[in-house]
Amino acid sequence: MALQIDQENVREGSMTQALELQTAKVPSLAYLVLAGGAIALSMALAATQKNKGWANFVGLWVPSLLLMGVYNKIVKVEGSDQGGGNFH
């Protein structure tokens, strides 16, 4: 049994719209630069410390930053929801 969703009546909450409006102001390149910086910092920490815990911790930021960049790009291209505005 497939779940049927009426796309015309699906609306984002006001908090989601406010968040997307603010994050759409951030350039998509910023997330890529931050992810690259996290990679470089993780490598530097791994090279200079005996305990690799901090290097691993910082290295784990990379996928999250890249995913936030993808989400940011989708919000800019597609808008908030079907009835929402376009944030270009």
ABEGO torsion letter per residue (X at the ends): XBBBBBAAABBBBAAAAAAAAAAAABBAAAAAAAAAAAAAAAAAAAAABABAAAAAAAAAAAAAAAAAAAAAAAAAAAEABAABBBAX
